[in-house]
Amino acid sequence: MTTSSHLLASGPGWHVRDIACTAGPADPAYEEQHAHCCIAIVRSGSFQYRSRQGGAVLAPGAILLGNQGACFECGHEHATGDRCLSFQFEPGHLERIVAGVPGARRTEFAQAHLPPSPALAGLVAAAEAADGDAGALEEIATRLAGAVAIQLAEKKLAATTPSARDARRISAALRWIEAHCDEPLMLSDIAREAAMSPYHFLRSFRALIGTTPHQYLLRTRLHRAAVALRRSDLPVAGIAFDCGFGDLSTFNRRFRRVMGASPTAYRSGNGRPASPPGLARPG
């Protein structure tokens, strides 16, 4: 086998895989089939991609597009190996995302790829830096699908002010996040609670709050943890788990990044927070 696939994160209707290929010029290309709707970021290497929608040489930063059930070939006539971050969607889930994108209604890709683009560069970097964080990857998957839909529709998303109804829903979602922040929440959970499509909810939330739902959730958890560290003698691990962090090492890393000190140093007063309890740089 020249291809290996590692599942990084998944949720209802979507999953993300790190796919590496070691094929080279001596290896023949063979026909494959997309099991899901696919939006894949080329991370390294290069290869020839051919499908019914066309063909191209894909290099780092390019976006491979595949329709569910479509046959394709990947060849390595010029160099050996590549690595892709593949966001894979069930058609219904992708349709719900695209339905929230103004001016974009097609969920079937009419072309095989998008070239590297400044408009997508930030999302591509965020996807590579997410490092298996399911909450971050769900948001990135939603944003990426919306951004690709906009690119394909050759329209730019105009800056709009959320409606009064959406503002009420976002306000209610904020209170719901506060009440349930110790639970394993995902973007789809919060959007469903707000009775909004995931993409429309994410866009409206960012416009109103200035941050994404995932970043806000992390900020809420870290703030509660910081208060608990100063007000109680509970073990650090217990506080981390009570505040919604399922992994102690992840909690320690994020706490240090935001507060500028380890949880233990912060509790003792020897650590000086880098900023007020907030999520300056989520990761």
Residue pairs with C-beta under 8 A, 6 or more apart in sequence:
2 21
2 22
2 23
2 27
3 19
3 20
3 21
3 22
3 23
4 19
4 20
5 17
5 18
5 19
5 20
5 86
6 17
6 18
6 19
6 20
7 15
7 16
7 17
8 16
8 17
8 18
8 85
8 130
8 132
8 137
9 15
9 16
9 132
9 133
9 134
9 137
9 138
10 16
10 134
11 134
11 138
11 186
11 188
12 93
12 188
13 89
13 90
13 92
13 93
13 94
13 96
13 188
14 87
14 88
14 89
14 90
14 93
14 138
14 141
15 36
15 88
16 85
16 86
16 87
16 88
16 137
16 141
17 85
17 86
17 88
18 83
18 84
18 85
18 86
19 40
19 83
19 84
19 85
19 86
20 81
20 82
20 83
20 84
21 45
21 47
21 74
21 76
21 81
21 82
21 83
21 84
22 80
22 81
23 47
23 74
23 76
23 80
23 81
24 76
24 79
24 80
24 81
25 76
25 77
25 78
25 79
25 80
27 76
29 48
29 50
29 73
29 74
29 75
29 76
30 73
31 71
31 72
31 73
32 71
32 72
32 73
32 74
33 69
33 70
33 71
33 72
34 66
34 67
34 68
34 69
34 70
34 71
34 72
35 68
35 88
36 68
36 88
36 89
36 90
37 66
37 67
37 68
37 88
37 89
37 90
37 91
37 94
37 107
37 109
38 64
38 65
38 66
38 67
38 86
38 87
38 88
38 89
39 63
39 64
39 65
39 86
39 87
39 88
39 89
39 144
39 145
39 148
40 63
40 64
40 66
40 84
40 85
40 86
40 87
41 61
41 62
41 63
41 64
41 84
41 85
41 86
41 87
41 124
41 127
41 128
41 144
42 58
42 59
42 60
42 61
42 62
42 63
42 64
42 82
42 83
42 84
43 60
43 82
43 83
43 84
43 85
43 128
44 60
44 81
44 82
44 83
45 59
45 60
45 79
45 80
45 81
45 82
45 83
46 57
46 58
46 59
46 60
46 76
46 78
46 79
46 82
47 57
47 58
47 74
47 75
47 76
47 82
48 55
48 56
48 57
48 58
48 73
48 74
48 75
48 76
48 77
48 78
49 55
49 56
49 57
49 58
49 64
49 72
49 73
49 74
49 112
49 113
50 72
50 73
50 74
50 75
50 112
51 66
51 70
51 71
51 72
51 73
51 112
52 70
52 71
53 65
53 67
53 70
53 109
53 110
53 111
53 112
54 111
54 112
54 113
55 112
56 62
56 112
56 113
56 115
57 78
58 64
58 82
58 113
59 116
60 116
61 115
61 116
61 117
61 120
61 121
61 124
62 113
62 114
62 115
62 116
63 113
63 114
63 120
63 148
64 84
64 86
64 112
64 113
65 109
65 111
65 112
65 113
65 114
65 148
66 72
66 109
66 112
67 108
67 109
68 90
68 91
76 82
85 127
85 128
87 127
87 140
87 141
87 144
87 145
89 97
89 141
89 145
91 107
94 107
94 145
95 107
96 197
96 198
96 199
97 142
97 145
97 146
97 149
97 197
97 198
97 199
98 104
98 105
98 106
98 107
98 145
98 146
98 149
98 199
99 105
99 197
99 199
100 146
100 196
100 197
100 198
100 199
100 200
100 201
100 203
101 146
101 149
101 150
101 153
101 157
101 199
102 155
102 157
102 158
102 160
103 150
103 153
103 155
103 157
104 146
104 149
104 150
104 152
104 153
104 155
105 153
106 149
106 152
106 153
107 149
109 152
110 152
111 152
114 120
114 148
114 151
114 152
117 151
119 147
119 151
120 144
120 147
120 148
120 151
123 140
123 143
123 144
123 147
126 136
126 140
127 137
127 140
127 144
129 283
130 136
130 137
130 140
131 283
133 283
134 186
135 185
135 186
135 187
135 214
135 217
135 218
136 214
136 282
138 186
138 187
138 188
138 214
139 187
139 202
139 212
139 213
139 214
142 187
142 198
142 199
142 202
143 199
143 202
145 199
146 199
146 203
150 156
150 157
157 203
160 207
161 207
162 170
162 204
162 207
162 208
166 196
166 200
166 204
166 208
167 204
167 208
169 194
169 195
169 196
169 201
169 204
170 194
170 201
170 204
170 205
170 208
170 209
172 193
172 194
173 190
173 193
173 194
173 201
173 205
173 213
174 209
174 216
176 190
176 193
176 194
177 185
177 190
177 213
177 216
177 217
177 220
178 220
181 217
181 220
181 221
181 224
181 243
181 244
182 221
182 242
182 243
182 244
183 244
184 244
184 246
185 217
185 244
187 198
187 201
187 202
187 213
187 214
188 198
190 201
190 213
191 197
191 198
191 201
191 202
194 201
196 204
201 213
202 212
202 213
205 211
205 212
205 213
205 216
206 212
209 216
211 219
211 279
214 282
215 279
215 282
216 279
217 244
218 254
218 279
218 282
219 277
219 278
219 279
219 282
221 243
221 244
221 245
222 243
222 254
222 255
222 258
222 259
222 277
222 278
222 279
223 277
223 278
224 243
225 239
225 240
225 243
225 245
225 251
225 255
225 263
226 255
226 259
226 266
226 273
226 277
227 277
228 234
228 239
228 242
228 243
229 236
229 239
229 263
229 266
229 267
230 266
230 267
232 239
234 242
236 248
236 252
236 263
236 264
236 267
237 248
239 263
240 248
240 251
240 252
240 263
241 248
243 251
245 251
245 254
251 263
252 262
252 263
253 283
254 282
254 283
255 262
255 263
255 266
256 262
256 263
257 281
257 283
258 273
258 274
258 275
258 277
258 278
258 279
258 280
258 281
259 266
259 271
259 273
259 274
259 277
260 271
260 272
260 273
260 274
260 275
261 270
261 271
261 272
261 273
262 271
265 271
266 273
274 280
